[in-house]
Amino acid sequence: NLDRLFSAAFLGGRPPTLDIFPSWPMRFQPPPG
């Protein structure tokens, strides 16, 4: 499941996991959109 979320994060750019892992977006800040 994590793999799916992470992959979707890089593909989408802003996954709902940001709420779950607030420290994750700090390291990986994908471009908006």
PQR file of N, CA, C, O and H, with PARSE charges and radii, in Angstrom:
ATOM      1  N   ASN A   1       0.850  -1.202   0.000 -0.4000 1.5000
ATOM      2  CA  ASN A   1       0.000   0.000   0.000 -0.0000 2.0000
ATOM      3  C   ASN A   1       0.885   1.251   0.000  0.5500 1.7000
ATOM      4  O   ASN A   1       0.610   2.215  -0.714 -0.5500 1.4000
ATOM      5  N   LEU A   2       1.940   1.224   0.802 -0.4000 1.5000
ATOM      6  CA  LEU A   2       2.844   2.379   0.862 -0.0000 2.0000
ATOM      7  C   LEU A   2       3.449   2.640  -0.507  0.5500 1.7000
ATOM      8  O   LEU A   2       3.573   3.789  -0.929 -0.5500 1.4000
ATOM      9  H   LEU A   2       2.164   0.441   1.382  0.4000 1.0000
ATOM     10  N   ASP A   3       3.822   1.579  -1.193 -0.4000 1.5000
ATOM     11  CA  ASP A   3       4.418   1.728  -2.530 -0.0000 2.0000
ATOM     12  C   ASP A   3       3.452   2.458  -3.447  0.5500 1.7000
ATOM     13  O   ASP A   3       3.851   3.314  -4.238 -0.5500 1.4000
ATOM     14  H   ASP A   3       3.721   0.645  -0.849  0.4000 1.0000
ATOM     15  N   ARG A   4       2.204   2.117  -3.334 -0.4000 1.5000
ATOM     16  CA  ARG A   4       1.184   2.740  -4.192 -0.0000 2.0000
ATOM     17  C   ARG A   4       1.066   4.220  -3.874  0.5500 1.7000
ATOM     18  O   ARG A   4       1.005   5.060  -4.771 -0.5500 1.4000
ATOM     19  H   ARG A   4       1.881   1.422  -2.692  0.4000 1.0000
ATOM     20  N   LEU A   5       1.035   4.527  -2.579 -0.4000 1.5000
ATOM     21  CA  LEU A   5       0.902   5.926  -2.166 -0.0000 2.0000
ATOM     22  C   LEU A   5       2.109   6.737  -2.614  0.5500 1.7000
ATOM     23  O   LEU A   5       1.973   7.846  -3.131 -0.5500 1.4000
ATOM     24  H   LEU A   5       1.085   3.844  -1.850  0.4000 1.0000
ATOM     25  N   PHE A   6       3.291   6.167  -2.406 -0.4000 1.5000
ATOM     26  CA  PHE A   6       4.513   6.885  -2.767 -0.0000 2.0000
ATOM     27  C   PHE A   6       4.588   7.107  -4.274  0.5500 1.7000
ATOM     28  O   PHE A   6       4.916   8.199  -4.736 -0.5500 1.4000
ATOM     29  H   PHE A   6       3.401   5.266  -1.985  0.4000 1.0000
ATOM     30  N   SER A   7       4.278   6.057  -5.033 -0.4000 1.5000
ATOM     31  CA  SER A   7       4.319   6.165  -6.496 -0.0000 2.0000
ATOM     32  C   SER A   7       3.288   7.196  -6.963  0.5500 1.7000
ATOM     33  O   SER A   7       3.560   7.989  -7.865 -0.5500 1.4000
ATOM     34  H   SER A   7       4.011   5.169  -4.657  0.4000 1.0000
ATOM     35  N   ALA A   8       2.130   7.178  -6.357 -0.4000 1.5000
ATOM     36  CA  ALA A   8       1.085   8.136  -6.720 -0.0000 2.0000
ATOM     37  C   ALA A   8       1.521   9.548  -6.344  0.5500 1.7000
ATOM     38  O   ALA A   8       1.145  10.519  -7.000 -0.5500 1.4000
ATOM     39  H   ALA A   8       1.909   6.534  -5.625  0.4000 1.0000
ATOM     40  N   ALA A   9       2.304   9.650  -5.300 -0.4000 1.5000
ATOM     41  CA  ALA A   9       2.784  10.950  -4.848 -0.0000 2.0000
ATOM     42  C   ALA A   9       3.671  11.576  -5.911  0.5500 1.7000
ATOM     43  O   ALA A   9       3.506  12.744  -6.264 -0.5500 1.4000
ATOM     44  H   ALA A   9       2.610   8.861  -4.767  0.4000 1.0000
ATOM     45  N   PHE A  10       4.608  10.794  -6.416 -0.4000 1.5000
ATOM     46  CA  PHE A  10       5.527  11.322  -7.431 -0.0000 2.0000
ATOM     47  C   PHE A  10       4.781  11.585  -8.736  0.5500 1.7000
ATOM     48  O   PHE A  10       5.082  12.542  -9.449 -0.5500 1.4000
ATOM     49  H   PHE A  10       4.742   9.845  -6.129  0.4000 1.0000
ATOM     50  N   LEU A  11       3.806  10.729  -9.042 -0.4000 1.5000
ATOM     51  CA  LEU A  11       3.060  10.882 -10.289 -0.0000 2.0000
ATOM     52  C   LEU A  11       2.053  12.022 -10.158  0.5500 1.7000
ATOM     53  O   LEU A  11       1.978  12.907 -11.010 -0.5500 1.4000
ATOM     54  H   LEU A  11       3.562   9.951  -8.462  0.4000 1.0000
ATOM     55  N   GLY A  12       1.282  11.982  -9.076 -0.4000 1.5000
ATOM     56  CA  GLY A  12       0.260  13.012  -8.863 -0.0000 2.0000
ATOM     57  C   GLY A  12       0.895  14.323  -8.422  0.5500 1.7000
ATOM     58  O   GLY A  12       0.645  15.373  -9.013 -0.5500 1.4000
ATOM     59  H   GLY A  12       1.342  11.263  -8.384  0.4000 1.0000
ATOM     60  N   GLY A  13       1.718  14.256  -7.380 -0.4000 1.5000
ATOM     61  CA  GLY A  13       2.359  15.475  -6.904 -0.0000 2.0000
ATOM     62  C   GLY A  13       1.925  15.821  -5.489  0.5500 1.7000
ATOM     63  O   GLY A  13       2.715  16.354  -4.710 -0.5500 1.4000
ATOM     64  H   GLY A  13       1.922  13.403  -6.900  0.4000 1.0000
ATOM     65  N   ARG A  14       0.672  15.523  -5.148 -0.4000 1.5000
ATOM     66  CA  ARG A  14       0.213  15.864  -3.792 -0.0000 2.0000
ATOM     67  C   ARG A  14      -0.758  14.810  -3.288  0.5500 1.7000
ATOM     68  O   ARG A  14      -1.973  14.977  -3.396 -0.5500 1.4000
ATOM     69  H   ARG A  14       0.029  15.091  -5.781  0.4000 1.0000
ATOM     70  N   PRO A  15      -0.226  13.729  -2.741 -0.5600 1.5000
ATOM     71  CA  PRO A  15      -1.062  12.632  -2.248  0.2800 2.0000
ATOM     72  C   PRO A  15      -1.644  12.944  -0.875  0.5500 1.7000
ATOM     73  O   PRO A  15      -1.144  13.832  -0.185 -0.5500 1.4000
ATOM     74  N   PRO A  16      -2.692  12.229  -0.465 -0.5600 1.5000
ATOM     75  CA  PRO A  16      -3.317  12.420   0.841  0.2800 2.0000
ATOM     76  C   PRO A  16      -2.417  11.960   1.975  0.5500 1.7000
ATOM     77  O   PRO A  16      -2.758  12.115   3.148 -0.5500 1.4000
ATOM     78  N   THR A  17      -1.256  11.388   1.622 -0.4000 1.5000
ATOM     79  CA  THR A  17      -0.351  10.877   2.652 -0.0000 2.0000
ATOM     80  C   THR A  17       0.297  12.031   3.403  0.5500 1.7000
ATOM     81  O   THR A  17       0.893  11.832   4.461 -0.5500 1.4000
ATOM     82  H   THR A  17      -0.980  11.262   0.669  0.4000 1.0000
ATOM     83  N   LEU A  18       0.181  13.239   2.854 -0.4000 1.5000
ATOM     84  CA  LEU A  18       0.792  14.404   3.500 -0.0000 2.0000
ATOM     85  C   LEU A  18       0.243  14.551   4.921  0.5500 1.7000
ATOM     86  O   LEU A  18       0.967  14.919   5.846 -0.5500 1.4000
ATOM     87  H   LEU A  18      -0.303  13.401   1.994  0.4000 1.0000
ATOM     88  N   ASP A  19      -1.043  14.258   5.071 -0.4000 1.5000
ATOM     89  CA  ASP A  19      -1.660  14.357   6.400 -0.0000 2.0000
ATOM     90  C   ASP A  19      -1.098  13.283   7.333  0.5500 1.7000
ATOM     91  O   ASP A  19      -0.924  13.504   8.531 -0.5500 1.4000
ATOM     92  H   ASP A  19      -1.631  13.959   4.319  0.4000 1.0000
ATOM     93  N   ILE A  20      -0.818  12.111   6.748 -0.4000 1.5000
ATOM     94  CA  ILE A  20      -0.315  11.005   7.565 -0.0000 2.0000
ATOM     95  C   ILE A  20       1.158  11.228   7.911  0.5500 1.7000
ATOM     96  O   ILE A  20       1.574  11.050   9.056 -0.5500 1.4000
ATOM     97  H   ILE A  20      -0.959  11.931   5.775  0.4000 1.0000
ATOM     98  N   PHE A  21       1.937  11.621   6.900 -0.4000 1.5000
ATOM     99  CA  PHE A  21       3.369  11.854   7.128 -0.0000 2.0000
ATOM    100  C   PHE A  21       3.711  13.311   6.867  0.5500 1.7000
ATOM    101  O   PHE A  21       4.075  13.667   5.746 -0.5500 1.4000
ATOM    102  H   PHE A  21       1.599  11.765   5.970  0.4000 1.0000
ATOM    103  N   PRO A  22       3.601  14.163   7.886 -0.5600 1.5000
ATOM    104  CA  PRO A  22       3.875  15.596   7.728  0.2800 2.0000
ATOM    105  C   PRO A  22       5.345  15.872   7.460  0.5500 1.7000
ATOM    106  O   PRO A  22       5.694  16.925   6.926 -0.5500 1.4000
ATOM    107  N   SER A  23       6.212  14.930   7.829 -0.4000 1.5000
ATOM    108  CA  SER A  23       7.647  15.141   7.641 -0.0000 2.0000
ATOM    109  C   SER A  23       8.076  14.649   6.258  0.5500 1.7000
ATOM    110  O   SER A  23       9.177  14.952   5.800 -0.5500 1.4000
ATOM    111  H   SER A  23       5.929  14.075   8.262  0.4000 1.0000
ATOM    112  N   TRP A  24       7.203  13.894   5.601 -0.4000 1.5000
ATOM    113  CA  TRP A  24       7.554  13.364   4.288 -0.0000 2.0000
ATOM    114  C   TRP A  24       7.644  14.474   3.234  0.5500 1.7000
ATOM    115  O   TRP A  24       8.634  14.538   2.506 -0.5500 1.4000
ATOM    116  H   TRP A  24       6.308  13.648   5.974  0.4000 1.0000
ATOM    117  N   PRO A  25       6.636  15.348   3.135 -0.5600 1.5000
ATOM    118  CA  PRO A  25       6.672  16.420   2.123  0.2800 2.0000
ATOM    119  C   PRO A  25       7.844  17.375   2.345  0.5500 1.7000
ATOM    120  O   PRO A  25       8.289  18.038   1.408 -0.5500 1.4000
ATOM    121  N   MET A  26       8.338  17.448   3.566 -0.4000 1.5000
ATOM    122  CA  MET A  26       9.453  18.340   3.854 -0.0000 2.0000
ATOM    123  C   MET A  26      10.690  17.872   3.081  0.5500 1.7000
ATOM    124  O   MET A  26      11.458  18.684   2.566 -0.5500 1.4000
ATOM    125  H   MET A  26       7.976  16.909   4.327  0.4000 1.0000
ATOM    126  N   ARG A  27      10.865  16.567   3.011 -0.4000 1.5000
ATOM    127  CA  ARG A  27      12.025  16.006   2.300 -0.0000 2.0000
ATOM    128  C   ARG A  27      11.767  16.000   0.797  0.5500 1.7000
ATOM    129  O   ARG A  27      12.592  16.457   0.006 -0.5500 1.4000
ATOM    130  H   ARG A  27      10.241  15.907   3.430  0.4000 1.0000
ATOM    131  N   PHE A  28      10.594  15.467   0.421 -0.4000 1.5000
ATOM    132  CA  PHE A  28      10.258  15.387  -1.003 -0.0000 2.0000
ATOM    133  C   PHE A  28       9.152  16.378  -1.324  0.5500 1.7000
ATOM    134  O   PHE A  28       7.976  16.115  -1.076 -0.5500 1.4000
ATOM    135  H   PHE A  28       9.924  15.096   1.064  0.4000 1.0000
ATOM    136  N   GLN A  29       9.537  17.509  -1.874 -0.4000 1.5000
ATOM    137  CA  GLN A  29       8.540  18.520  -2.228 -0.0000 2.0000
ATOM    138  C   GLN A  29       8.317  18.522  -3.735  0.5500 1.7000
ATOM    139  O   GLN A  29       9.025  19.210  -4.471 -0.5500 1.4000
ATOM    140  H   GLN A  29      10.493  17.722  -2.076  0.4000 1.0000
ATOM    141  N   PRO A  30       7.328  17.747  -4.198 -0.5600 1.5000
ATOM    142  CA  PRO A  30       7.030  17.655  -5.625  0.2800 2.0000
ATOM    143  C   PRO A  30       6.462  18.973  -6.149  0.5500 1.7000
ATOM    144  O   PRO A  30       5.929  19.769  -5.376 -0.5500 1.4000
ATOM    145  N   PRO A  31       6.571  19.204  -7.443 -0.5600 1.5000
ATOM    146  CA  PRO A  31       6.056  20.440  -8.047  0.2800 2.0000
ATOM    147  C   PRO A  31       4.534  20.489  -7.995  0.5500 1.7000
ATOM    148  O   PRO A  31       3.893  19.443  -8.091 -0.5500 1.4000
ATOM    149  N   PRO A  32       3.947  21.646  -7.849 -0.5600 1.5000
ATOM    150  CA  PRO A  32       2.487  21.797  -7.767  0.2800 2.0000
ATOM    151  C   PRO A  32       1.833  21.417  -9.088  0.5500 1.7000
ATOM    152  O   PRO A  32       2.290  21.829 -10.154 -0.5500 1.4000
ATOM    153  N   GLY A  33       0.773  20.637  -9.015 -0.4000 1.5000
ATOM    154  CA  GLY A  33       0.100  20.246 -10.235 -0.0000 2.0000
ATOM    155  C   GLY A  33       0.615  18.906 -10.697  0.5500 1.7000
ATOM    156  O   GLY A  33       0.168  18.393 -11.724 -0.5500 1.4000
ATOM    157  H   GLY A  33       0.402  20.302  -8.149  0.4000 1.0000
TER
END
